[in-house]
Amino acid sequence: MYAKRRRGRFAGFALAIVCGLGATFGARAAERQRVWHFAANENFDAAGAFLPSSAGFNLADVSSRRELDLLPHGTMGLVWVGLCEGVTARFKAAVGAVINHPKTFGFYLVDDPDPTGRWRAQCKPSDLRAESDWIHRRRPAAMTFVALMNLGSSASPSFSADYRPKVSHIDLFGVSPYPCRTGSSECDYDMIDRFVRSSRDAGIPPDRVVPTFQSFGGGEWRTDSDDAYRLPTPSELQVMLERWNKLIPAPVFDYAYSWGSQRSDVSLADSADLKAVFGQRNHGGPGVKLGERPGDASASAQREIGLRP
């Protein structure tokens, strides 16, 4: 979970609503024939160039109309909102400024929404639903996305069913296990299965899941077991990608966390080896074979409740 950003339908008509929501989401997803690739944070250099394109990423982390204008051909923008307060004047101003832009893919409504108010300001499902509905009425093809907060632990993850699509009307949900940690010489790849299974138990269908790949290490983040994260090696990243591909083979988009550094960590932008793995994968190449590169086992990373990771 992270410090810096990343970054009405009624129960009485439940059956009709569920079918309608599924059909609407299916239509939006069907319009996009390929998997889109997203890497959060620090996507532009001082001259306005979209940096993650060098590794085959084609879905940009944007927060303004100007940044959408800067995107190259073939690249779309996922617009950060980060409010979860319903359809307020502030929400309308932020979303209304970009909703008609041809490069707008969708809206990143919130990171780690907390339904309890225990770890951060409470994010009510009704507010997310109102925001998502407002967007869909004005731009039916736009995707709405949230990155889910794990309310459990890495060993026993738990996601709130309060945010499931039938309740929140959100299209897509980020699920983010980060299995490479300094407490073990091996990454806990089974963590990925546990997170996906837990999201399914919370009512998130597999075709709504956005796979989230660990591409950071070091810095100030701490894990839930109070050790640190480490940057995956290329071969470890490849195993993660293969595991995700078996579980969620055709997502609408996938998510590398993170392109840019947030808390003094080493990020994807700093690793030529990991960029090469993503580049081959995102461009449709064969990927990196296990053991092909020695990779660099990196330093530690940190986690705090309410912050990403």
Backbone bond lengths (Angstrom), bond angles and torsions (degrees), N, CA, C in turn:
res aa  C-N    CA-C-N  psi(-1)  N-CA   C-N-CA  omega(-1)  CA-C   N-CA-C  phi
1 M - - - 1.446 - - 1.526 108.25 -
2 Y 1.332 119.36 144.82 1.434 114.38 -170.24 1.503 117.83 -132.94
3 A 1.365 113.06 154.35 1.449 122.09 -170.27 1.512 111.53 -73.04
4 K 1.301 115.84 -62.86 1.440 120.36 173.37 1.516 106.80 -69.19
5 R 1.326 119.47 155.75 1.444 120.11 -177.87 1.512 110.77 -51.27
6 R 1.108 118.44 140.02 1.464 124.33 -167.29 1.494 108.27 46.73
7 R 1.794 23.90 -57.84 0.577 119.72 157.97 1.055 68.41 -103.90
8 G 27.099 129.25 -101.73 1.435 105.61 149.93 1.498 118.81 -128.07
9 R 1.397 108.39 123.70 1.473 117.93 175.75 1.509 108.04 -113.62
10 F 1.319 119.60 145.54 1.461 121.32 -167.20 1.516 111.90 -117.13
11 A 1.347 114.48 153.62 1.463 120.73 -174.95 1.518 112.67 -60.62
12 G 1.322 118.44 -29.68 1.455 120.68 -178.51 1.512 113.50 -64.38
13 F 1.325 115.32 -19.93 1.470 120.19 179.67 1.520 110.34 -111.33
14 A 1.332 116.22 33.05 1.466 121.43 -168.18 1.514 113.52 -55.53
15 L 1.331 117.78 -46.72 1.455 119.38 -174.58 1.517 111.11 -63.94
16 A 1.332 115.98 -47.63 1.463 119.21 -179.91 1.516 111.18 -63.22
17 I 1.332 115.52 -38.83 1.451 120.03 -178.77 1.517 110.77 -65.22
18 V 1.338 116.85 -48.40 1.453 120.88 -178.89 1.524 110.43 -58.22
19 C 1.322 116.87 -44.91 1.467 119.70 179.39 1.518 110.34 -64.14
20 G 1.356 116.12 -41.77 1.449 119.30 -179.89 1.509 112.38 -64.75
21 L 1.342 116.97 -42.39 1.454 120.57 179.16 1.517 111.27 -63.20
22 G 1.342 116.09 -42.60 1.456 119.49 179.69 1.512 111.54 -63.07
23 A 1.326 116.28 -42.45 1.461 119.93 -179.86 1.509 110.88 -65.94
24 T 1.356 117.16 -40.42 1.456 120.35 -179.85 1.516 110.82 -65.26
25 F 1.331 117.41 -46.59 1.458 120.07 178.13 1.521 110.32 -61.04
26 G 1.341 116.39 -42.76 1.462 119.93 179.22 1.512 112.17 -59.20
27 A 1.318 116.56 -39.98 1.456 120.05 178.67 1.520 111.09 -65.22
28 R 1.346 116.50 -41.73 1.462 119.44 179.04 1.519 110.44 -64.56
29 A 1.333 116.36 -44.05 1.460 119.59 -178.71 1.520 111.80 -67.27
30 A 1.344 116.41 -36.81 1.461 120.00 -177.57 1.519 112.27 -66.45
31 E 1.341 116.59 -24.02 1.455 119.08 178.78 1.522 111.75 -67.34
32 R 1.322 117.42 -18.35 1.458 121.20 -176.84 1.527 108.09 -109.55
33 Q 1.309 115.42 105.54 1.458 121.28 -171.01 1.523 112.92 -79.20
34 R 1.323 117.78 -14.36 1.455 120.36 -176.77 1.519 109.71 -121.60
35 V 1.312 116.14 167.03 1.454 121.10 172.44 1.524 107.80 -82.72
36 W 1.328 116.27 131.23 1.452 121.37 176.55 1.526 108.83 -92.19
37 H 1.325 116.01 153.36 1.464 121.44 -174.59 1.527 109.54 -125.97
38 F 1.336 115.67 123.47 1.455 123.37 -172.54 1.522 109.88 -121.09
39 A 1.319 117.11 137.85 1.473 122.44 174.33 1.523 107.70 -136.22
40 A 1.317 117.55 116.59 1.468 122.28 -169.49 1.520 112.90 -77.47
41 N 1.342 114.06 152.84 1.467 124.06 165.87 1.529 114.38 79.78
42 E 1.330 113.99 133.55 1.467 122.93 171.88 1.532 111.65 53.20
43 N 1.321 115.80 51.64 1.468 119.98 -175.13 1.524 114.63 -81.52
44 F 1.335 118.36 -13.70 1.461 120.86 -174.21 1.526 110.87 -122.75
45 D 1.338 115.09 143.33 1.465 118.46 173.18 1.525 109.60 -88.60
46 A 1.317 116.37 -178.07 1.461 120.65 -174.90 1.521 112.31 -62.48
47 A 1.314 116.60 -25.98 1.460 120.72 -179.70 1.525 112.38 -88.44
48 G 1.330 117.15 -2.88 1.457 121.14 178.60 1.513 114.88 90.74
49 A 1.340 118.21 11.30 1.464 121.04 178.27 1.521 110.00 -76.35
50 F 1.337 116.16 139.81 1.466 122.08 178.31 1.521 108.65 -81.94
51 L 1.313 117.29 104.32 1.457 122.91 -169.95 1.529 114.82 -70.36
52 P 1.355 120.16 -41.20 1.466 118.74 -175.79 1.525 115.06 -64.80
53 S 1.326 118.03 -10.73 1.473 118.66 177.16 1.520 111.46 -61.01
54 S 1.337 117.08 -23.30 1.472 120.02 179.33 1.519 111.87 -64.14
55 A 1.334 117.63 -21.44 1.467 122.11 178.12 1.526 111.44 -111.84
56 G 1.320 116.56 20.18 1.455 120.20 173.90 1.515 115.52 83.38
57 F 1.327 118.57 11.65 1.463 120.61 177.35 1.527 109.44 -81.15
58 N 1.328 115.16 136.81 1.462 119.93 -174.95 1.527 113.60 -129.55
59 L 1.338 115.70 9.85 1.460 121.43 175.70 1.522 106.80 -124.50
60 A 1.328 116.32 115.11 1.460 121.46 -169.80 1.522 112.23 -94.58
61 D 1.317 114.73 150.00 1.458 123.58 173.47 1.528 106.74 -87.91
62 V 1.334 117.07 106.05 1.459 120.93 -174.46 1.524 110.54 -127.67
63 S 1.313 115.85 159.52 1.466 120.12 178.57 1.522 112.36 -141.44
64 S 1.323 117.64 13.23 1.463 119.47 -179.92 1.528 110.10 -155.57
65 R 1.313 114.87 162.83 1.458 120.70 175.80 1.533 110.84 -65.13
66 R 1.316 115.64 -35.80 1.463 119.01 178.82 1.526 111.22 -60.44
67 E 1.333 116.97 -43.09 1.467 119.08 179.48 1.525 111.12 -65.62
68 L 1.317 118.11 -35.99 1.467 120.39 174.78 1.525 110.43 -62.51
69 D 1.325 117.06 -39.52 1.462 121.02 178.82 1.527 112.03 -62.04
70 L 1.332 116.78 -28.27 1.463 121.40 -176.03 1.523 113.50 -79.89
71 L 1.325 117.81 -12.75 1.462 120.08 -171.03 1.522 111.42 -70.18
72 P 1.337 116.33 138.75 1.465 120.24 179.40 1.526 111.62 -74.02
73 H 1.316 115.07 169.30 1.463 121.43 177.64 1.532 109.67 -57.39
74 G 1.331 115.95 136.59 1.462 120.88 177.83 1.509 114.13 87.18
75 T 1.324 117.57 0.04 1.462 122.10 -179.71 1.517 109.24 -115.00
76 M 1.338 115.97 138.53 1.455 122.59 177.46 1.527 109.09 -116.78
77 G 1.334 117.08 171.78 1.446 120.97 -177.78 1.517 112.71 -120.55
78 L 1.335 116.20 135.95 1.455 123.32 170.92 1.524 105.63 -101.11
79 V 1.321 116.71 112.49 1.464 122.21 -170.00 1.525 111.13 -87.69
80 W 1.328 115.54 123.19 1.455 120.99 177.76 1.522 110.15 -73.77
81 V 1.364 116.27 132.84 1.458 122.24 176.81 1.535 109.32 -116.57
82 G 1.341 117.00 -63.31 1.460 121.03 170.47 1.513 116.52 69.55
83 L 1.330 118.69 38.00 1.458 120.95 -177.22 1.525 113.16 -113.35
84 C 1.319 117.91 -57.70 1.464 123.59 -173.88 1.524 111.10 51.28
85 E 1.324 115.10 57.72 1.455 120.07 177.38 1.524 111.62 -132.94
86 G 1.341 116.32 14.31 1.451 119.99 -178.52 1.517 111.32 83.79
87 V 1.316 115.17 -169.92 1.466 120.35 -175.39 1.530 108.83 -87.80
88 T 1.311 114.83 79.04 1.454 122.57 178.36 1.524 109.59 -93.22
89 A 1.327 115.74 173.72 1.466 120.07 176.25 1.523 110.22 -61.54
90 R 1.331 117.44 -37.31 1.464 120.75 179.41 1.526 110.39 -65.49
91 F 1.327 116.77 -43.09 1.462 120.45 177.59 1.531 110.75 -61.41
92 K 1.319 117.28 -47.50 1.463 120.89 -179.01 1.524 111.58 -60.87
93 A 1.332 116.90 -38.10 1.460 120.05 179.56 1.524 111.25 -66.67
94 A 1.342 116.80 -44.24 1.463 120.97 -178.10 1.524 112.12 -67.31
95 V 1.333 116.41 -47.60 1.462 120.76 -175.71 1.524 110.82 -78.87
96 G 1.329 116.16 -40.26 1.453 119.84 -178.28 1.515 113.61 -61.91
97 A 1.328 117.13 -25.70 1.461 120.65 -179.02 1.522 113.32 -69.66
98 V 1.345 116.81 -20.81 1.469 119.62 -173.36 1.523 114.03 -128.90
99 I 1.332 117.60 -4.80 1.460 118.68 -169.98 1.522 112.73 -64.72
100 N 1.324 118.19 -26.36 1.460 120.79 -179.57 1.520 113.14 -96.86
101 H 1.333 117.35 6.02 1.466 119.71 -179.39 1.528 109.58 -73.07
102 P 1.318 118.93 133.96 1.474 120.08 -177.66 1.521 114.33 -64.24
103 K 1.336 117.77 -17.59 1.458 120.90 179.71 1.532 112.96 -92.35
104 T 1.328 117.81 0.80 1.460 120.29 -179.49 1.527 110.46 -78.08
105 F 1.310 115.55 113.90 1.461 122.90 176.25 1.519 110.65 -82.77
106 G 1.337 115.04 -42.85 1.451 120.09 -177.16 1.508 110.67 178.74
107 F 1.348 115.15 -166.26 1.453 121.23 -172.59 1.526 110.78 -131.57
108 Y 1.317 114.64 127.60 1.465 123.52 175.44 1.523 105.47 -87.00
109 L 1.331 116.30 94.06 1.452 120.01 -168.45 1.520 113.29 -72.75
110 V 1.332 117.18 -37.81 1.466 118.03 -179.07 1.519 109.86 -166.47
111 D 1.312 114.57 152.73 1.451 123.47 177.39 1.521 108.41 -106.31
112 D 1.314 117.20 130.80 1.463 122.38 175.60 1.523 112.51 50.67
113 P 1.326 119.07 57.62 1.463 119.87 177.19 1.529 110.57 -62.96
114 D 1.309 114.97 134.01 1.461 121.57 -178.57 1.529 108.68 -107.79
115 P 1.326 118.35 110.04 1.463 119.59 -178.85 1.527 113.17 -75.27
116 T 1.329 116.57 -12.33 1.458 120.76 -174.25 1.527 113.34 -97.71
117 G 1.338 117.23 -25.50 1.454 120.78 -172.68 1.513 113.02 77.17
118 R 1.325 116.90 11.14 1.462 120.59 -176.74 1.530 112.18 -78.43
119 W 1.331 116.93 -40.02 1.466 120.82 -174.17 1.529 113.45 -104.78
120 R 1.290 116.94 -21.00 1.456 122.51 176.83 1.512 107.72 -159.78
121 A 1.319 117.30 -179.35 1.461 119.91 -179.23 1.527 110.24 -54.77
122 Q 1.314 116.10 136.10 1.463 120.13 -178.09 1.524 110.37 -61.01
123 C 1.311 115.79 135.26 1.463 122.50 175.95 1.525 107.53 -110.88
124 K 1.303 116.53 105.89 1.453 120.91 -175.24 1.527 110.90 -78.23
125 P 1.322 117.96 134.23 1.471 119.91 175.58 1.521 112.45 -55.53
126 S 1.324 117.04 -34.42 1.466 119.92 179.99 1.518 111.41 -65.02
127 D 1.341 117.71 -32.97 1.469 120.09 177.56 1.520 110.97 -70.85
128 L 1.332 117.09 -41.17 1.467 119.64 176.08 1.522 110.96 -63.38
129 R 1.314 116.21 -41.33 1.464 119.99 179.28 1.535 110.77 -61.86
130 A 1.318 116.41 -43.44 1.459 119.99 179.26 1.526 110.89 -62.78
131 E 1.326 117.16 -41.93 1.463 120.82 179.43 1.529 110.83 -65.54
132 S 1.341 116.12 -46.73 1.456 120.07 -179.29 1.522 111.79 -63.02
133 D 1.326 117.16 -42.89 1.468 120.78 178.96 1.525 111.53 -63.22
134 W 1.328 116.56 -40.74 1.469 120.79 179.76 1.521 110.21 -60.85
135 I 1.328 116.46 -42.61 1.464 121.33 178.71 1.525 110.61 -65.63
136 H 1.327 117.49 -46.90 1.460 120.80 -175.78 1.528 112.33 -66.34
137 R 1.314 116.80 -31.65 1.469 118.33 177.20 1.525 111.46 -67.22
138 R 1.318 117.21 -31.15 1.458 121.27 -176.13 1.522 113.26 -97.40
139 R 1.329 117.34 -24.26 1.469 121.87 179.09 1.528 107.05 -146.05
140 P 1.349 116.54 80.94 1.474 119.45 -173.03 1.521 114.59 -56.03
141 A 1.324 117.85 -29.56 1.465 119.85 -177.20 1.520 112.86 -81.70
142 A 1.313 118.40 -11.79 1.466 120.88 -177.06 1.521 111.00 -70.31
143 M 1.328 115.64 138.38 1.452 122.12 176.55 1.529 110.31 -90.00
144 T 1.327 116.95 139.79 1.460 121.05 170.80 1.527 108.33 -108.70
145 F 1.334 115.52 140.03 1.463 121.18 -170.10 1.521 110.19 -139.65
146 V 1.338 116.37 140.92 1.459 122.77 168.48 1.527 108.14 -132.56
147 A 1.332 116.26 147.37 1.464 122.27 172.45 1.521 107.22 -97.87
148 L 1.315 116.82 114.33 1.462 121.82 -170.54 1.523 113.10 -70.82
149 M 1.328 115.91 144.38 1.459 122.15 172.12 1.526 109.78 -85.41
150 N 1.320 116.25 132.38 1.457 121.46 172.51 1.523 108.32 -80.26
151 L 1.324 116.60 113.78 1.457 121.59 -178.45 1.525 112.20 -87.32
152 G 1.342 115.96 -4.69 1.452 120.37 178.54 1.517 110.59 -106.79
153 S 1.309 115.60 -128.54 1.465 122.21 179.87 1.520 108.55 -132.77
154 S 1.324 116.65 174.09 1.462 118.81 177.48 1.530 110.93 -68.55
155 A 1.334 117.06 -28.65 1.467 120.57 178.05 1.522 111.75 -77.80
156 S 1.322 116.45 -31.52 1.459 121.29 -178.73 1.533 109.03 -140.32
157 P 1.324 116.51 75.43 1.468 119.70 -175.65 1.521 112.24 -68.23
158 S 1.318 114.94 155.49 1.458 121.21 179.24 1.522 109.13 -148.85
159 F 1.322 116.15 132.80 1.456 121.77 177.59 1.521 109.14 -121.49
160 S 1.311 115.26 149.17 1.458 120.00 -176.90 1.525 111.49 -76.10
161 A 1.317 115.64 126.96 1.466 120.56 174.42 1.521 111.80 -71.22
162 D 1.337 117.23 -10.43 1.464 120.85 179.22 1.518 112.03 -64.31
163 Y 1.340 116.68 -20.89 1.466 120.30 -177.75 1.529 113.16 -100.48
164 R 1.313 118.34 3.34 1.463 119.66 -177.77 1.544 110.13 -57.19
165 P 1.327 117.01 155.66 1.474 119.89 -173.69 1.519 114.60 -54.59
166 K 1.326 116.89 -36.26 1.471 119.46 -178.44 1.522 111.85 -62.40
167 V 1.347 116.36 -26.03 1.462 121.10 -177.97 1.529 111.24 -97.11
168 S 1.338 116.55 -48.70 1.468 120.79 -171.04 1.525 113.99 -90.20
169 H 1.340 117.57 -18.88 1.463 123.43 -175.23 1.535 112.25 63.51
170 I 1.335 116.68 16.87 1.459 121.60 174.06 1.526 108.80 -74.33
171 D 1.333 115.99 144.33 1.462 120.39 -178.81 1.526 112.99 -82.35
172 L 1.328 116.71 -46.76 1.461 120.96 -168.50 1.521 111.26 -134.08
173 F 1.347 115.34 148.93 1.464 121.60 -172.27 1.525 110.22 -134.18
174 G 1.321 116.23 121.64 1.450 120.34 175.65 1.511 111.59 -78.80
175 V 1.328 115.53 134.05 1.468 122.91 177.22 1.525 106.16 -123.64
176 S 1.330 116.98 122.37 1.477 118.69 -164.49 1.524 114.20 -129.90
177 P 1.324 117.87 77.19 1.463 120.34 169.26 1.531 109.62 -77.98
178 Y 1.323 116.65 135.48 1.468 121.67 177.15 1.525 107.31 -118.71
179 P 1.326 117.63 95.31 1.468 120.28 -165.80 1.521 116.35 -87.60
180 C 1.328 119.02 -7.75 1.468 120.18 -176.25 1.522 109.91 -99.48
181 R 1.331 115.78 114.65 1.459 121.94 -171.37 1.523 110.26 -137.70
182 T 1.309 115.49 157.81 1.461 119.17 -176.45 1.520 113.00 -73.53
183 G 1.335 117.03 -15.28 1.458 119.71 -178.82 1.516 113.75 -73.58
184 S 1.325 117.46 -8.80 1.469 121.33 -179.77 1.522 109.59 -144.10
185 S 1.314 115.83 146.65 1.465 119.86 177.76 1.523 111.42 -76.36
186 E 1.339 117.22 -13.82 1.458 121.97 179.52 1.524 110.21 -118.76
187 C 1.312 116.00 144.34 1.461 120.63 176.13 1.531 109.61 -73.87
188 D 1.300 116.21 143.58 1.459 122.04 -179.63 1.538 108.72 -88.27
189 Y 1.324 116.32 79.67 1.462 120.30 -175.32 1.529 112.35 -65.18
190 D 1.330 117.19 -26.06 1.463 119.49 177.78 1.526 112.19 -65.04
191 M 1.334 116.73 -17.08 1.458 120.32 175.22 1.529 110.60 -58.24
192 I 1.314 116.44 -35.58 1.466 120.65 179.79 1.521 109.72 -61.42
193 D 1.334 116.94 -46.52 1.474 120.97 178.21 1.525 110.84 -60.49
194 R 1.339 116.64 -41.42 1.460 119.65 -178.18 1.530 111.28 -64.02
195 F 1.307 116.71 -41.36 1.468 120.09 -179.29 1.526 111.03 -67.24
196 V 1.318 116.62 -42.73 1.464 119.57 179.86 1.524 110.19 -65.20
197 R 1.328 116.98 -42.87 1.461 120.61 178.46 1.532 111.00 -62.03
198 S 1.326 116.63 -40.78 1.459 119.99 179.93 1.529 111.70 -67.21
199 S 1.321 116.98 -37.42 1.468 119.25 177.62 1.522 110.52 -65.06
200 R 1.324 116.16 -38.48 1.465 119.79 177.06 1.533 110.43 -63.85
201 D 1.333 116.48 -41.36 1.465 120.43 178.35 1.528 111.71 -62.87
202 A 1.330 116.38 -25.91 1.464 121.05 178.90 1.527 112.31 -87.19
203 G 1.320 117.38 6.17 1.454 120.85 175.86 1.508 115.12 90.45
204 I 1.348 117.04 16.41 1.467 120.79 177.49 1.522 108.32 -95.03
205 P 1.329 119.69 110.88 1.468 120.84 179.41 1.528 110.75 -64.41
206 P 1.323 118.08 148.58 1.462 120.73 -178.66 1.527 113.91 -56.13
207 D 1.344 117.77 -33.52 1.464 118.26 -178.49 1.524 112.70 -75.18
208 R 1.352 116.84 -4.18 1.467 120.65 175.12 1.527 112.10 -99.44
209 V 1.321 117.75 -5.07 1.462 121.91 -175.64 1.522 110.47 -82.49
210 V 1.331 115.48 135.32 1.466 122.56 172.93 1.530 107.55 -104.51
211 P 1.338 118.10 108.46 1.467 119.80 177.58 1.523 110.66 -59.62
212 T 1.323 116.26 136.30 1.463 121.16 -179.15 1.520 108.52 -122.85
213 F 1.339 115.82 120.75 1.458 122.64 -171.06 1.525 110.34 -102.54
214 Q 1.316 116.42 135.12 1.457 120.30 175.42 1.519 109.93 -72.34
215 S 1.329 115.76 121.26 1.470 120.09 176.56 1.529 109.01 -139.07
216 F 1.312 116.73 42.19 1.456 122.80 178.69 1.520 108.67 -145.87
217 G 1.304 115.15 165.23 1.457 122.09 174.05 1.513 109.26 -171.52
218 G 1.308 116.34 162.41 1.453 120.13 179.23 1.512 112.79 79.90
219 G 1.307 115.74 -171.15 1.451 121.05 177.39 1.519 113.00 79.19
220 E 1.321 115.63 -147.92 1.459 121.37 -169.20 1.524 114.47 -103.07
221 W 1.326 117.80 -1.41 1.465 119.42 -177.83 1.533 111.32 -69.91
222 R 1.339 115.54 144.58 1.450 122.18 172.68 1.524 109.58 -120.65
223 T 1.315 116.59 148.59 1.460 121.20 177.75 1.525 110.14 -85.37
224 D 1.329 116.25 174.51 1.463 120.00 178.90 1.526 112.31 -71.84
225 S 1.329 118.00 -11.14 1.467 121.15 174.71 1.528 110.87 -104.77
226 D 1.340 115.75 12.10 1.463 123.93 174.35 1.525 113.79 66.39
227 D 1.338 115.94 23.23 1.454 117.53 164.68 1.535 106.22 -101.54
228 A 1.311 117.11 -159.99 1.458 120.12 -174.61 1.519 110.34 -125.12
229 Y 1.309 115.79 162.22 1.458 121.09 174.60 1.525 109.62 -85.61
230 R 1.312 115.57 154.73 1.458 119.21 172.96 1.518 109.35 -130.68
231 L 1.306 115.48 150.59 1.454 120.55 179.61 1.527 109.46 -65.12
232 P 1.335 118.98 127.59 1.472 119.72 177.35 1.530 111.09 -63.09
233 T 1.305 115.86 149.90 1.460 119.81 168.98 1.532 108.36 -76.83
234 P 1.318 118.21 165.62 1.467 119.10 176.70 1.524 113.40 -55.59
235 S 1.335 117.75 -41.55 1.462 119.14 -179.55 1.523 111.26 -68.19
236 E 1.329 117.60 -36.26 1.463 120.22 177.07 1.526 110.80 -66.92
237 L 1.317 117.01 -41.03 1.464 119.93 176.58 1.518 110.44 -60.99
238 Q 1.322 116.97 -40.53 1.462 120.03 -179.72 1.531 111.08 -62.43
239 V 1.335 117.61 -40.30 1.463 120.47 177.39 1.529 109.71 -62.64
240 M 1.336 116.97 -42.81 1.468 120.31 177.26 1.518 111.14 -58.35
241 L 1.324 117.08 -46.77 1.459 121.08 -178.76 1.522 110.87 -62.12
242 E 1.327 116.54 -41.05 1.464 119.91 179.87 1.528 111.26 -67.26
243 R 1.317 117.08 -39.13 1.464 120.17 178.48 1.528 110.12 -63.92
244 W 1.322 115.79 -46.55 1.468 119.76 177.88 1.527 111.27 -60.80
245 N 1.316 116.61 -39.47 1.464 119.95 -178.03 1.525 111.68 -63.50
246 K 1.318 117.48 -32.98 1.463 120.63 177.24 1.523 111.55 -70.91
247 L 1.325 116.54 -36.40 1.457 121.25 -175.42 1.521 112.39 -83.40
248 I 1.338 117.11 -42.00 1.468 123.19 -177.90 1.530 106.81 -131.51
249 P 1.315 117.67 80.47 1.467 120.20 -170.50 1.527 115.17 -73.80
250 A 1.330 118.61 -21.26 1.465 119.57 -175.31 1.525 110.85 -140.10
251 P 1.343 117.71 66.08 1.461 119.50 178.61 1.527 110.90 -72.84
252 V 1.328 115.46 161.03 1.464 119.36 173.97 1.520 109.34 -66.72
253 F 1.339 116.54 -44.29 1.464 120.01 169.58 1.515 108.89 -149.63
254 D 1.319 116.08 163.46 1.454 121.41 174.07 1.528 108.43 -121.42
255 Y 1.335 116.16 169.58 1.458 121.46 -163.10 1.529 108.47 -140.16
256 A 1.315 117.39 118.62 1.463 121.95 172.44 1.529 108.45 -97.70
257 Y 1.304 116.23 120.63 1.460 120.16 176.60 1.520 109.22 -110.20
258 S 1.304 116.86 108.79 1.441 129.15 12.46 1.520 108.18 -142.92
259 W 1.329 116.27 151.97 1.474 118.75 173.12 1.520 110.17 -68.07
260 G 1.334 116.40 -51.24 1.466 121.03 -178.44 1.509 112.07 -98.93
261 S 1.322 116.06 155.03 1.464 121.95 177.85 1.519 110.00 -76.17
262 Q 1.341 116.22 144.89 1.453 121.08 178.49 1.520 113.78 -117.15
263 R 1.315 116.66 -39.84 1.462 119.45 -177.00 1.522 109.93 -134.68
264 S 1.313 114.37 57.79 1.471 123.05 178.67 1.520 112.89 63.73
265 D 1.325 116.83 18.32 1.461 119.48 179.42 1.522 110.76 -84.64
266 V 1.314 115.05 164.38 1.455 121.94 171.20 1.524 106.79 -86.15
267 S 1.308 116.86 125.66 1.461 120.28 -174.48 1.521 110.26 -118.11
268 L 1.307 115.07 -179.82 1.463 120.92 -178.00 1.520 111.94 -57.90
269 A 1.317 117.38 -37.42 1.468 120.44 179.83 1.526 112.09 -59.71
270 D 1.350 116.62 -24.46 1.461 121.46 -176.71 1.525 113.48 -90.91
271 S 1.335 117.85 -7.31 1.469 120.57 -171.97 1.519 111.65 -117.08
272 A 1.308 116.85 104.37 1.466 120.91 177.62 1.529 110.75 -63.22
273 D 1.333 117.14 -35.80 1.465 120.31 -178.87 1.527 111.59 -64.39
274 L 1.341 117.01 -46.33 1.460 119.06 -179.38 1.527 111.10 -70.36
275 K 1.322 117.46 -35.56 1.461 119.42 175.96 1.529 110.66 -61.45
276 A 1.317 116.84 -34.77 1.469 119.87 178.32 1.526 111.01 -65.90
277 V 1.336 116.98 -40.20 1.471 120.61 178.32 1.526 109.80 -62.66
278 F 1.328 116.16 -50.19 1.467 119.15 179.48 1.521 111.48 -63.90
279 G 1.326 116.75 -38.46 1.456 119.35 -179.38 1.511 112.33 -60.54
280 Q 1.333 116.67 -45.57 1.461 119.83 178.28 1.519 111.07 -63.86
281 R 1.327 115.97 -42.36 1.464 119.82 -179.15 1.519 111.42 -68.45
282 N 1.324 117.01 -49.27 1.457 120.26 -174.63 1.521 113.23 -69.08
283 H 1.314 115.94 -26.13 1.458 119.45 176.73 1.526 112.05 -87.41
284 G 1.336 116.50 4.10 1.457 120.39 177.10 1.504 114.54 85.24
285 G 1.350 116.25 16.16 1.453 120.01 179.24 1.517 111.90 -81.74
286 P 1.315 117.31 -176.77 1.464 121.38 -174.46 1.517 113.92 -75.96
287 G 1.330 118.33 -9.30 1.453 119.10 -177.53 1.515 111.54 81.82
288 V 1.285 116.43 -177.37 1.456 122.19 -178.05 1.520 109.09 -100.13
289 K 1.292 117.07 127.72 1.461 120.63 178.91 1.521 109.91 -71.88
290 L 1.315 115.00 147.47 1.454 119.83 179.49 1.522 109.78 -59.13
291 G 1.321 115.15 132.76 1.448 120.22 179.14 1.505 113.96 82.86
292 E 1.323 117.86 1.08 1.462 119.89 -176.55 1.521 111.00 -68.56
293 R 1.346 116.80 -38.09 1.452 120.42 178.12 1.528 109.09 -123.09
294 P 1.318 116.98 144.33 1.458 118.09 177.43 1.513 111.69 -68.63
295 G 1.331 118.34 -33.24 1.460 121.62 -179.97 1.519 111.61 68.59
296 D 1.312 114.66 169.31 1.454 117.97 178.87 1.513 108.97 -117.60
297 A 1.329 115.42 118.13 1.462 118.82 174.24 1.513 106.30 -70.80
298 S 1.289 116.15 124.47 1.448 118.38 -171.10 1.506 113.20 -99.19
299 A 1.279 112.55 -175.67 1.446 122.79 -177.84 1.504 111.55 -77.74
300 S 1.235 115.66 -159.19 1.445 123.15 -170.12 1.509 113.16 -97.91
301 A 1.319 116.15 162.39 1.464 119.97 175.06 1.505 109.15 -138.24
302 Q 1.297 117.24 170.91 1.462 119.06 -168.49 1.504 113.93 -129.44
303 R 1.291 117.12 152.09 1.461 121.09 177.94 1.517 110.64 -132.89
304 E 1.310 114.66 142.79 1.455 120.36 172.19 1.513 107.66 -132.37
305 I 1.320 117.19 147.12 1.464 120.97 177.03 1.518 108.70 -57.82
306 G 1.315 115.89 133.18 1.456 120.31 178.87 1.504 114.02 85.84
307 L 1.332 117.93 -1.64 1.462 121.86 179.23 1.508 108.50 -122.19
308 R 1.338 115.47 147.58 1.451 119.36 175.51 1.509 107.41 -87.33
309 P 1.339 119.31 133.27 1.448 129.12 20.70 1.530 111.65 -71.05
